[in-house]
């Protein structure tokens, strides 16, 4: 009897202490403004991040440890948020400080000031590398190419910089200079000086060309900005009026952009069918589809290379899987994740990976890329040579268009 009473007392005492601790903790947590901002970022990732294991760590424990450390100012808070995000091992989930957040929003709207480089961090090596230069930018004119590695910016090693810190260092007033230490393949590193400028992002360049008695519509898509789908629609309609019989869609060095723009452009080429599958943190699969009818059913070849990434790969993969187009060039970049932007209360923001995507045939291209139907490794020697007689990949696309095998005109 005495033993049973003692056990009940111990259980009651444990419960009482547990309840008291819970209330004591709640009353003790009077978060500072800096802690509130950190907690805001933590909560967004907790609710939205694609990997529910958070890279195999206890996400609540990450928060608890961080809030025990002093956060005396905003810079310390930003550094704590960056450390937290870095633990996910995902270079695309990142903090965007207020100026960076505004700049990213401006870029997707079609305006930019800087050198015109789309960059990424190699997850395996941590090395900063070029996805693609923007057409007409100082970087493109200097001959910088996809996969070039950026070792230093103005003498500061990029090993010491986050992705957004590196981007911030390359931004600046038009007319100012920035020095980059670049390495291509196994070549010796080389320093180049770029002059920053105002970069007009014209997402679509289109032209009707007469080739071997055929009217070829050549369309170059540079980026999936907010106006890209509208401009693509206008370009196709104009080329149709000019008598285009076949098309080349050039997605080389297109680093992507807005997912919705990629879907809307795919709808211009496909009658029906799945454009892309998305897979969320619960493993739930959703699809985005074409249903409105294509603007043209003329034969189509798509040019791709290592700078074809993200939304570009969604478009290329959909057209390839449905047999609507054949791909020519080199293997694409292999970015198969989808990010969403979230506002923080101080004007900064987070880019958070919320899903992975698969092509209509359920190919996961993340870190793998898309293999073209015809691989042509010989690339044009300069940006100015792209889409000309000095461009081996463009010539291969023309040859494929004029071969006896025709491209399917509808999704299967």
N, C-alpha and C positions, 0 to 999 in steps of 0.2 A: 504493500500500500504506500509506504513511504517512498519507495523507488519510483512508483508511477507518478506520485505527486511532484517529485523532484524533476522528472522528465517533462511534465506539463509546465512546471515553472520555468525550466530552461527554454522550452519552446516559446513560451509567452515572452520571456525576456529577450530572446533573439528577434522575435517579430517586433516587439516594442522598440528595440534599438534600431532595427531596420527602418521602421516608420519614422522614428526620430531623426535618423541620419538623412532620410529622404527630404524631410522638411527642412532640416538644418542646411542641407546642400542647396535647396532651392532658395532659402533666405540668404545664404551666404553669397550666391551668385548674383552680384549686381554688376553686370558686364559694363566695362568702359566702352566708349564709342569705338575704339580700335578693335576691341574684342567682338563687338556687335558686327563690325564689317567682316572680320574673319569668319564669324559664325554664319553670316549671310552667304559667303562664298562656299563654306563647308556644306551648308544645307542644299544649295543648288546642285552641287556635285552628288550629294547623297541621294537626291531625288531623281536626277537626270542621267547620270553617267552610265554608259552602256555595259560596263563590267560590274555586276553586282558583288563580285569578290573584291573589287577595288585593288586589283593587282595582288590578291592574296593577303590582304592585311585587314585588321580590325579598324574600320573607318571611324567608329565611335572613339576608340582609343587614340587615334590620330588627333581628333578634336580635343580630347581631354588633355593630352600632353601639350598641345599647342597653347591652350588657354591657361596653362600653369606658368607659361613663360611671360615675362614682361613685354608689353607692346607699347613702348613709350611714345611713338609717333607713327605717322602714316607710312613712312618708308619702311619701318620695322614690320608693320602689318602686311604691306605688299610682299616683303621678303618671306614672311611666314606663309602667306597664301601660295607663293611660288614654290616654296619647299614642299608644302602639302600636295600641290598638283604634280610636282616632279616625282613624287613617290608612286604615282600611277603608271609611270613609264610610257606615257603617251605624249609625244611632242605636240600633238594637235589640240590637246586640252591645256589651256594656258590662260594666264591673267593678261588683260589688256588695260594698261593704265589709261587715265582719261584721254590724253592726247592720242594714244595708240588706238583706243576704241573709236574715237571720232574719225581718225584717219582710215580705219578699216571700213567704217560705214561709208565714207566718202569714196573709197576705192571701188566698192561694189556698185556705187551710183554712177561710176564712169569718170571720176576725176582723180588726179594724182599729181603730187609734186615729189620729185626725188630722182632716183637713177633708173627705176623701172625694172626691178628684179623681184620675181616670186621665189621665195626661198623656203627651205625645210631643213630639219635636222634628221640625219640618218639615225634611226632608232638603234641600229646595231653598233655604230661607232661613235655616235654623238657629234659627228662632223657636220658643219653647216654646208649645205650644198644648194646649188641653183636648180629650181624646178624649170623655170623658163624666163627669158627676158621678154618684156612687153614690146610689141612691134613699135618701131619708131622711137624707142627710148634711148637715153645715153648708153645704157648697158648693151642694148641690141646693136647699136652703131659701133660699139667697141669690140664686138665679136664674141661676147660672153655667151657660153653655150650651156644647155642642160647638162647636169651632173658635174659641172665645174665646182670645185670645192673652194670655199671662202675661208682662208686661214686667219686673216687679220683684217681689221677695219681701222684705218688711221693709226696703225701701229699697235692696236689692242687685239690680243689673241681672241678669236671667237670661242675658244674653249672656256673662256671666262664669262661668256655672254649667253643669256637665254635667247630663244628665237626672236622674241619681240624686242629685246634690247638690241640685238643685231640689226633688226629692221629699223629701229628708231635711230641708230647711229648713221644709217644710210640715207635717212630722210633729211631734209633741210631746205633752206631757201634756194630758189632758182638762182643759178649763177655761182653758187658756192661749190667747192671741190671736196671730194672724198677719195681717199687712197685705199685700194683693195689689194690684198695679197691673195692671188688665185693659184690653184693647181689643177691641171687637167690631166687625168689619167696618171701615168708614171712620169710625166714631164716635170722639170724643175719648176718650183714656184716662181711666179712672175708678178711684179707689182704694177698696177695700172692706176691711172688717175682719171676719175670721171667727174664731169661737171653736171651738177644737178639741174633739172629743168622742169617746166610744166609739161606734163604728159597727158595728151588727149587720148583717152582710150576709146578708139572707134572699134566697136566689137565686130563689125562685119564689113568686109571689102568684097565686092562682087563685080564680075566682068564677063561679058559674052565673048568667046574667042572662036575663031574659025580654024579648025584643025582637021586636015585631010578630008575636007568636004563636009565636016560635021560642025554643028554649033554647040560648043561646050560651055556650060555655065561653071565658071571657077568661082568658088566662094571660100574666102578665108575668114575663119571665126577666131578672134584673138582672145576673147574672155567671155565668161557667162555673167555679164553684168545685168542690171535691172532692165536695160533696154535691148538686150541681145535678141530675145525672141521676136520682139516687134520689128527690129531691123532685119532679122533673118526672113521673116514673112515678106517684108517689102522687097528684099533682094530676090527671093524665089519668084514672086509675082512679076517683077520687072524682067527677069531673065526669061520667064515663060513667054512674056509678050515679045521678047526679042528673038524668039524661036529656038530656045535651048532644047537640044535633043537628049543630052546626057550631062551629068554633073560630076564635078570633083569638089568634095568638101574637105578643106584643109584644116585639120585640128592640131597640126604640129606646133609645139611650144605653147599650147593653150593649157594653162595651169588650173582651169576650172573656174569656180566662183559659186554662183547661186544654184542650188539643186533645182529649184523650181524652174529656172531658166533652161536648164538642161532637159527637163521633162517637156516643157513647152516646145522646145525646138525639135525634140524627137517626134512630137505629135504632128509636126509639119511634114514629116517624111513617112510616117506610118499610118495606115488606115485604122488598125486596131491592134490589140494585144498588150501584153505587159511590157512596160519600158524598163522598170527596175523593181526589184524586191528589196524591202528594208527589213532588217532583223534587229529588234530592240533588246533591252536588257533581260526581258523575260523569255527571250527566244521566240517571241511572237513575230510571225512573218506577215507583212503587209505589202501591197503592190500599188504602184502608180501606173496608170494605163493610158493608151491612146484610144480615142473613140470618135474623134471628129472628122476623120478622113484626111488623107495626105493632100498636099497642094500639087504634087506631081508624082507620077509613077515612072519617070524616066530613069534609065540606068544610073547608078551612083557608085562612086569609089570614094573612100575616105582615107586621107593621108594622116598617119600617126607617127609619133616618135617618143623618145624617152621624156620629152617635156609635155606629153599629153597626159593630163592627170585629172583625177576627181570627177567633176561633172562632165569633162570631155570623155572620160572613160565610160561613164554611164551612157552617153549618147552613142559612142562608138560600139560599145558592147551590145546595146539594143539593136542597132542597125545590122550588126554582124550576126547575132543570134537569130534574128527574124529573116535572114537571107535578103534583106533589103539592100545591103551594100557589101562590098568586099573591101577589106582593109589592106593598105599598102604602106610600107615603111619599116619602122623598127618597133620593138616591144614597148608598150606604154609604161608609165611611171609606176603604177600599182598603189594608188591611194584609194582604198575601199571603205573608208569610214566617212561618216556624216557628222558635221559639227553644227551646233546651234549657238547663237549669241544670246547672252543673258546680261541685263543691266544690273550693276551694283549701285547702291544708294548714293555713292560719292561721285558718280559720273564715270567710274571705271567699268569694266565688264569682264565676263568670262566667255571664252570659246570652249565648249564642252562637247566631247564626242558622245552623241546620243544613240547612234545606231551604226550598223555595218550594212553594206548593200551587196546584192548579188545581181548578176545579169539575168535576163529572162530564162536562160538555160541553167540557172543556179550556179554560175561560176563565181566563186569568191576571189576577186583579183587583188586583194590587199597584199602588198609587198611582193606580188607576183607579176601583175600587169596583164595586158591582153596581147597575145601573139597575133600579128597581122596574117592575113591569108597569103600575102606575098611579101616576104622579107627582103627589103632593099637597104643594106647598111650604108651604102654610099649616099651621104647627105650633101645638100648644097653647101658650098664653101662659105657663103655669107647670107645674111638675111635678104639682101637685095636680089640674090639669085633664086630665092624660093618662088616656085610657081613659074619658072622660066625654062628655056631650053637648056640652061646650065644646071638644072635640078634633076638628078637621076631618079629620085623618088616620084617626082611629078611626071617624068617621061614614062616611068613604069605604070603609073595610073592611067595615062592615055592609052598605052598599049593594052592594058587590061580592058578598058572600055571598048576598044575596037576589036577585041578578040571574039571568036564565035560564041563563047559562053556568055549568056545574058544573065543579069541579076534579077532575082525574083522581085515582083512588084507588090507583094502584099505579105503581111505577117501570116505565119502558119500556126 
